[in-house]
Amino acid sequence: MILHNYELSLPSYSVGENVYNLIGEKCLPYGKNILVIGGTRAIAAAKEKIEKAVRLAGMTILEYVVYGKDCTYAAVEKLRNLPVYTRSDMVFAVGGGKALDTCKNLCIVDNKPLFTFPTIASNCAACTSVSIMYKEDGTFLKPHFFLHPAIHAFIDTEIMAGAPDRYMWAGIGDTYAKYYEAEISSRGEVLQHFTALGVAMSKECLEPLVRYGAEALADNKTGKNSYALEQTVLAIVVTTAIVSIFLTRDFTPDYNSGLAHAVFYALTTYPVIEREHLHGEVVGFGVLIALLCDGQEEEFAKIYALNKELGLPTKLEDIGITPEQFEEAMGRIPEMSDVKHYPYKITRNMLQSAMERL
């Protein structure tokens, strides 16, 4: 047995409708001058609450900067070259996955204090230690891993309840995928401690969403900050991040992904995916393919019913892909890095059979 030295840092977070009140306590030890980076709509949604808390803490916001369009290395470098970035003591990253991932790649690499303020519940970017990097044309490039996540995540459920419901809707699809992908990719193996913990915890990426997902989504549609919404947000933003951190080490196989994500990334070749659909939306469709390829009939029936209840995709038409496009993508899916560590080889025939059944 090979022994390894490794570092594993779990996220620090606070959740609720008044968590911005903790800004002084959590951030002031790192300085007083803040640069806020995020998306335009996200900054608008959080600005009033952030400014009130910053003012009470005796801190100063130097500037608000829009991160860009995609999480690219070029966007990171553009932000790094801003004079205000050099002057700031810390960065507040505000927004969804791409904004937060851009700031992580900027600040964690530079050892600049970073705090995340997710405004939508579409993914675990606020709490995890990876950035999903894209090419300049908007297609997937690669994951960029770090030794630790942001210093602290401020998860304001009131802001998330007021966000467009399509983000939580897609976040549900991305989150339950974590359980199935971890379970399949680790099957039959004797796992190291942290990997075993990640696989065991991944069940909590599924169960709360089956229990609370429909109610949370209904509450999100009306802007209601509820217990069901909070539990769904925690599964999407926090649980998935912790599982991701446990499952991803540079000296082990990647148990953090699988066929559902391979389907998504292979389909990003088609502009309609990035232009009209969300990551978790397409991943939720990919889970159906993965379960059929894996022969999990009972689980397939459960997720198919959940997708129908929530309005998540159950057919190609729902994600704007033609049968001819999927036929072409089937040549790429088995070669995606997401299925390099899988208990069996994904084949075109396997995908074709699953698609016909679906």
N, C-alpha and C positions, 0 to 999 in steps of 0.2 A: 504494500500500500504506500503510495506517494503522499508525503505530508506537504502542506502548503502554508505559506504565510499570506494572509489576506486581511483586508479591511472591509467591513460592512457597516454602513451608516444608515440607520432608519430615519424616516422623516419626522420632523416635529411639526405639529399643526394645531390649530384651534378651529372650532366649528361652532356656528350659531349666527344669530342676527346682529350681535353686538361685538363681534370679535375684533373689529378694527380699533376698539377701545384699548386693546392690548399692544398697540403699535409702540407706545412709549416704553413699556416694560421690555418688549422683545427686541426693539431696534435701536433705542438710544445708546446702549453700550457700544455700538459700532460707529457712532458719530451723529451729526445733526443734518448734514446736507444730503438731500435725496434727489435722485434722478428717477423719474417715472417713465417706464417704457411699456408700450402696449398697443393694442388695437384701438382705432378711433372710437368705435361704439363701446368697447369695454371700458376705456378711460372715462367716457361720459357717464356710464352706469355707476362707476365706483368713485368718481371724483369728489362728490360732496362729502361722502363718509370719510374718505381718506384725508381730505383737507381738514375736516373738523378734528380728527384724531391727531393729525400731525401738529396742528395749532396748539392743542391741549398739551402735547408732549414737549412743546418748545423746539420743534424741529422745523426745517425749511425745505420746501420743494423748489429745486433750482429750475427745473424745466420739465415739460411733458414732451415726449418724443414718440412718434409712431414707428413701430419696429420695422415695418416693411410690408411685404405681401406674403412671402413664403419663408420658411426657416431654411435659409441657405447660408453658406459660408461667406458669400458676398455681403449679405445683409448684416452678418455678425461683424465683418471688418468695417463696414460703413459706420456702425454704431461705435465701434472701438476707437475710431478716428475722430469722434466728436470731442471738442474741447471740454464740454460740460461733463462728459463721462469721466475724464481725468480729474475734474474738480470735485466730483461727487464722492461721498463716503460710502454710499450704498446705492443699490438699484431696487426699486419696486417694480416687479414684472406683473402687469395687469392684463388679463384677457384669457384667451383660449389656448389650445395646445401649441400652435405655431408661434405665438407671441412668447409664451413661457419657455418653449424649447430654444428659441433664439436667444433669450436672455440667459438661459443656463449655459449655452455654449459660449457666450460672451463672458459672463461673470465667474463661473466656476473655473474656467480655464485660466482667468486672470487672478483668481483668488480674491475677487471683489465681493463683499457681502451682498447677498441676494435674498430677497423676500418675495414670495409669490402671492398673488391675489387673483385666484381663478374667479371668473365671472360667469362661466357656463360649466355645466357638468357633462362634458362630452368625452373626457379622457382623464388619465392620471398624471398629466404632465406637471402639475403643481407640486407633486410629492415624490416623483421618481427621479432616478439618477441617470437618465438617458435623454438625449435629444434626437428626434427623428428628422434627419436632414434630407432636403430636397434639392434637385437640380434646378438650374435657372428656368427651365421650361415647365416646372411644376411637377415633374415626375419624381418618384422616390429615388433617393441616392443610397443612404445607409443609416444605421443607427450609430450615434456617437455616445459612448458610455463614459461616465464619470465615477469617481470614488465615493461621492456623496451627493445628496440632493441639495436644494436650497436650504438656507438656515431655518426658515420657518414658513409655513403656508397659512394664510389667513382665509379660511373658507366661510364666506358670508352666505348663509342659506337664503336670506331675504333677497339679496341681489340675484342669486341663482333662480329663486322662485319667480322673479320678474323677467328672466331671460327668455328668449324664444324657445318654445318647448322642443323644437326639432333637435336641439343640441343634447338635451337629456335623453331624448328618444334614441339618438344615435349612440350616445354613451352607454346605454343599456346593452346594445348589441356588441360593442367593443369589450364590455366588461365580462359578460357571461362567456365570451370566447376564451378568456384567460383560463377558466376552469377546464374546459374541454381540451384545449391545446396543451396545458401542463399535464393533464392526466394521460393523454395519448403519448406525448413525447417522452415521458418518463416510464412508460409501461415496461414491466419486466426487469427493471434495473435495481441494483442495490445503491441507494442514493446517499450522498454525503449529507451531513447534518443540515446545512442551510438549504440545500435543494429539497430535502424531505420536508422541511418546514414550509417551504414555498408551495410545494404540491399539496400538502395537507391544508394549508390556508386558502388555497385557490377555490375550494368549495364555497367559501364565503363571497366569492365573486359571482356566484350563481344564485344561491338560496335567497338572499334578501331581495333580489330582483324578481324572482318568481313570486315572492310573497307581497312585495310592496310596489313593484314596478308600475303596474297599471294605475294604482291609486296615486302614486307620485306624479305620473305623467298627467293625469287628470287635474291634479292640484297645480302643476306647473302651467297648464293651459289657462287657469284662472288667476295665477299669481299668488296662490295660497302657500305660505310657508308652514309645512306640516311635518309631523313625525315621519310619515311615509316618505316624504320628499327628503328629509334629512338622512334617513337610513339608506335611501337610494344614492344620494350624493356621496355618502361615506363609502359605499361599495365601489362607486365609479372612481372617485378621486383618491381615496386613501388605501382601501384594501388592495386594489389592483396594483398600486404603486409598490406596496410592501411585498406583494407576491413577486412582482417584476424584479425588485432588488434582490430577493432571495434566490431567484432562479437564474440570474445572469451574473456569471463570473468569467473572467477572461481565460481561466485554465480549465473550464468545464464545458461540456456541450451546452447549447442554448436550449433550455427547456421553456423559454419564455414566449415562444411563438409556435406556429404550426400551419396547417393547411388553410385555415380560414384567412389568415393574414397573407399567405402566399397567393390566394385568389385575389385579394384586394390589390396587392402590389403589382401583380401581373396585369390587372385591369387598368392601372393608372396610365398605361400607354394610351388609352382612349381619353381624349379631352373631356368627354361628358362626365367622367367620374369625378375629376377635380372641380369641374365647373358647376355641376348640378347635384352632387351627392356628397355625403359626409363619410369620413373614414369608418366610424362604427356602424353606420348603416350598411355599408357593403360588407364589412367583416361579419355582421350578423347574418347576412345571406351566405357568406362563406362557411359559417358554422354548419348550416344545413348540408352543404356539400361534404364537409369533413365528417359529419356523423353518418351520412350514407356510405361514404367510402370506408368508414370504420365498422360498419355493420351494427351500429347502435340504434336499433329500431325504436325502442321505447323512448330513448332520449331525443331522437329525431322527432317523434310525434309530439313530445312535450315542447320542444323549441319551435316546431312548426306552428303549434297552437298558440304559443306565446307571441310569435312574430305576427300571426294573424290578428291576435287581440290588440297588439300595440300598433299595428300598421307597418311593421318592419318588413323588408322585402322577403318574398317567397318565390319569386320567379324573375327571370332575366329582364323582362319588360319593366319591372319595378326599379331597376338600376340603370335603365337606358341602354342596355347592351343587347345586340342582336345575336341570334344563334350562330351566325357566321363569325362574329367577333369572338364569341366564347370558344368556338372551335379553334380559332387561331391562338387564343390565350392558353388553351390546353397544352400547346407545345412548350409554353414558357413556365407554367405553374410547377411541373415536376423539377425544374432546375432552380427554383427560387431558394434563397438561403434559408427561408423559414422552414423548409421541410428537409434540410440536410440531416438533421438529427430526428429521425422518425423511426418507429419500430418496423416499418416496411417501406418499400419503394412505391412512391406515388406514380401511377402510370396513366397514360392517355385513356386507355380502355376503362380504367377505374373511374376516371372523371366523367367519361362519356356515359357510363352506366348510371352514375349518380345523377347526372343532369337529366337523363331520360326519365328516371324515376321521379325526380323533383317536378 
